[in-house]
């Protein structure tokens, strides 16, 4: 005779087995098996943590964003996981007098770009201007975080004045600029007024970002973070056309803090205005959007080919 307790345990076992079976037979990611490089992968505390996110999101490779002093750490990571990391960008405090020397040393030690540069300065100010000149001199790209609206009361703003950034593109024609973050992506719409970090609703054509990407061969867009995802998800009809027109200028990145490539941990820590991404993997969400909104050839450009061409990554 089966007791009530035995029956309950049997049912629980069946449910657990069913969950395992469902997980094992779940449909693979739409991009599974494709060569994809995450070009906005902030270096994690341990080598294993880096790989956990890449594997969880079905991403084959990464370009790491790290401190200027990270050459040894990157070498160890590349030795432990051969071929997974195709290069790294270096960042340092650009307000310090020795910033040029520090970053030049990082490039001489293997860094392939500058960034992410995220500091409380003006986009046309002297601190960033000398970085633009340095990137041109070293023939490497430079990744800039543009933000006009603070996420918290004490955060402040970064690389301000993006609406007037055309002057910098003209002044430094040999510099390969990579635009990123809130102001860069919010300005895809012509009606953005620096009022919200992540505006919603239909996009009004003729935005500053759209125009600059079309008019200046030295500007590219990093599709990472909640900001990039927000721009791509708010107006599907606009997104499909935008990706078609700029497929040679856009580069996939995650800027995701989740631990497992499925939204575990704190996906958007320190950014309460990005609550829409809570419990989600930014990389996974953006790859889904790109796969749905662009034809296969354009998807491959944005997730692999453009990075190799613009960043001159390893084969």
N, C-alpha and C positions, 0 to 999 in steps of 0.2 A: 504494500500500500504506500502510495506517494504522499508524504506529508505536505502541508501548505508551504513550509519552509523549503523543502526540496523542490517543490514546483516553482516557487519564486526564484530560487537559485538557477534552475534550469532555464527559465524565461530570461533571466539576466544574462546568462551565458549565451543564449541564442541571439539576444540583442547585441551583445558585444561582438560576437562573431559576424553578425550582419554588418556592423559598422566597419569592421576590418575589411570585410569583403567589398563593401562599397568604396572604401578608400583605395583598395588595390585595383578596382576596376573603373575608377573615376576617369573621365576623359582626360587625355594628356593636354598640356597647355598648347594653345594654337601655334606657338612658336617653338615648341619642344624640338630639340635636335638642330635648330638653326644656329648659325654663328652670330652671336649678339655680344656686343661689348658695351658695358655700362660705363659711360664716360663721366659719371659724377658719383663715384663710389668713395665715400669718406672712409679712411683707414680705420678699422676696428682695433680694439685692444689686443686681440690675439689673432694669429694666422687662421685658426679654425673658425673664428667668428666671421671673418671675411668670406670664407668658402661656404659657410652655412647659409649666408644670405644669397650668394650667387646660385648655389645649387637649389635652394628652395624656390627661387624665382625662375629657374630653368634658363639661367644666363651663362653663356660659355666663358666669357672673359670680362675683365674690368680694367679701367684706367683709374688709378687711385689718386685721391687728393690728400696731400700730406704736408707736414711742416718741412721747411727747408733743410732741416737736420735729419731727415728720414732716409737718407741713402742706404745706410746699413740695414735698417728695418725692411726696406723694400728689397734689398738683395737677399735677405734671409727668406722673405716671403716667396720670392721668385724661385729660390732654390728648393724650398719645401713643396711648392706647387708649380712645377715647371709649365710655362705656357699660359697660365691662367691670367697673369697680370701683364699687360702689354706696355706699360709705362706708368709714369706718375707726374703730377703737377705739384709744384712747390709753392708754399705761401710763407710769408714772413711779415712782420709789422712794417708796413710801408711808410709809417710816420717817423721811423728811426732814420738817422743820418746814414747808417751803414746798410740800408735795405738793398741797394743795388749790388753791393759786394756780396752780401749774404745769398741773394737769389742767383747771382752769377755763379757762385760756388756750387749751389745746388744743381744748376744746369750742367756745370762741368762734371758733377758727380752722377749725372744720369737723368735728371728731370727733363721732361720734354715740353713743359709749359709752365706758365705762371698762374697760380690760382688755387683755390678760389680766393680772390681778393675781396674781402668783406670788412670794410673799415668806415669809420664815421668821418668821411671826407666827401668833397664834391667830385663828381665825375670829371669835371674840367679843372679840378684843383691841381696844385703843383705836385702833390704826393702821387696821384695816379698818372699825371702827365709823364713823370720820369719813368714810371713802369711801362707806359705805352712805348716810350722811346727805347727802353731796354729790350722789350719784346721784339721790336723791329730789328734792333742791333743783333740780337741772338737768333733771329729768325725762328721764333717759337710763338705759339698762340698764347693769349692771355684771357682768362676767365674772370668776369666781373659780376659781382652781386649788386643789382640795382634795387633799392627799396626806399620808397618815399613815405610809407605809413608804418609806424611801430607796431609790432605784434603784442607787446606788453608796455606797461607804463614806464619801464626803465630801459627798454631795449635801444631806443634811438633809431636813426635811419642810416642808410649806407649808399655811397656813390650816388648822391642826389643830383637831380637835373637831367634825367634821361631824355626828357622832351627836347632838350637842346643838344643832344649828343651828336647830331650830324656834324657839328663843328669839329669834334674830335676825329671823326671818321675822315674828314677832309684833311685835317692837320697831320694825321699819321696814316697815310695811305698804304704804307708797307707793313703795318701792324695788323695781325689777324685777331680781331676781337670776337670773343664768345660772350654773348649776352645771356644773362640768367637772372632768375628771381622775380619778385613781385612786380616792380615797375616795368621791367622789360616785357613781361607777358600781359600785364593789364593794359599796356599801351597798344596791344594788337587791335583794340577798339578805339575809334576816333573820339568817343565821348568820355574817355577816362579823365578824371579830374583830380587824381591823387587823394581821393576820399576814402577808398576801401583798399585793403590789401589784396583781396580776391573778389573782384566784382563778378556778378552773375547776370544771366539773361543774354538776349541776342547781342551779337557783336555788330557794331556800326563800322562799316568798311571805311578804309582810309586812315587807319591808325598809324601812329608814328613807327611802331615796330615793323608793321607790314611794309610800309614805304621804305624804311631804311634797309631792310633785307633785300628788297627789290632793286634798290638804287646803288648799293655799295657792295662791291665784291669782297671787301675785307671784313664784313660783318656776318656772323653765324649765330644760330640760336641753340642753346642747350635746353632740351625738352624736359629737364628734370624738375623734381620737387612738386609740392602741391600747386605752385604757381603755374608750371608748365601744364600739368594735368588739368587744372582749372580752365586754362585758356582753351585747351583742346576739347573739353567736355561741355562747355556752356552753349555751343551753337553748332550742332553736327553738320549742317549744310555748309557753313562757313569753313569748318575744320577740313572737310574733304577738299575744298577748293584751295585752301591755304596750304595744305600739305602737298597738293599737286604742284602749285606754283613755286614752292620753296623747298622741294624735296632734295635739292643739292646743297641747301644751306642749313639744314636742321640735323642735330646730333642727339641721339638718345642718351639719357642718363637717368639715374634714379633719385639721388639725394635722399635715400630712404634710410630711416634709423631702425626699422623693424629687425628683429633678430633672426628670423627664419625664412624670409621670402614669402611669408603668408600673412603678415600683419602682427606677428607676435611681439611682445614687449611694448615699448612706447614708439609707435610709428612716427608721430610728429611731436616729439618731446620739446617742450619750451615754446610751442607755437599754438596757443589755444584757438587762434582764428582758423586753424586748419582742422577743426574737429571733424569735418566731413571725411577725413582720411583715417580717423581713429579705428584701429583694428584692421587696417588694410595695408597691403604692401604697395607703396607708390610705384615701384618698378613694375609689378604685375598689372596694376590698374592702367598705367600708361602704355605698356606693351599691348594690352587688350584694345585700348583705344586706337593705337596706331595700326594694329592688324585689321581692325574693323574699318578704318577710315581711309586706308591707302592701299593701292594695288601691290602685289608681291614685290615688284622691282623697286618701287619707292620705299617700301618697308625695309628692304635689304640695304638700300642706300642710307637711310636714317639710323639704322641699328648696327651697321658694320662699315660700309664703304666710305661714307663721309668722314668718319673718325680717322680712318687710316690715311685718307688724303689730306685732311686739314691738320691733324695732329701729328702726321708722319709716324704712326705707330709701327711697332714691329709686325712682321707678317704673321 
